[in-house]
Amino acid sequence: MYTEGYVDDGAYNIVGEWQYKLAWLSGELEYNYYLTKNSNMSISLNLIRPESVGIAIGYKYWISKKPKRKRGCVTCPSFH
């Protein structure tokens, strides 16, 4: 079943001849602190792997807070 010399350390789940392990790819928690109408201070924690965490601190400046007007859909049905 295993390669010669392989020692199962119990880190993986075994199903028949397969071994597997589920792991998180990434997760992020971000907090934005409002400074002015167009700027925020930001701090984020990013779980990169179970053994490591990334921390980022940044500054966001919004050029415009107004959303751009988009043209309406020409072929979309009307739901009035």
Secondary structure by P-SEA (a helix, b strand, c coil): cccccccccccccccccbbbbbbbcbbbbbbbbbccccbbbbbbbbbccccbbbbbbbbbbbcccccccccccccccccc
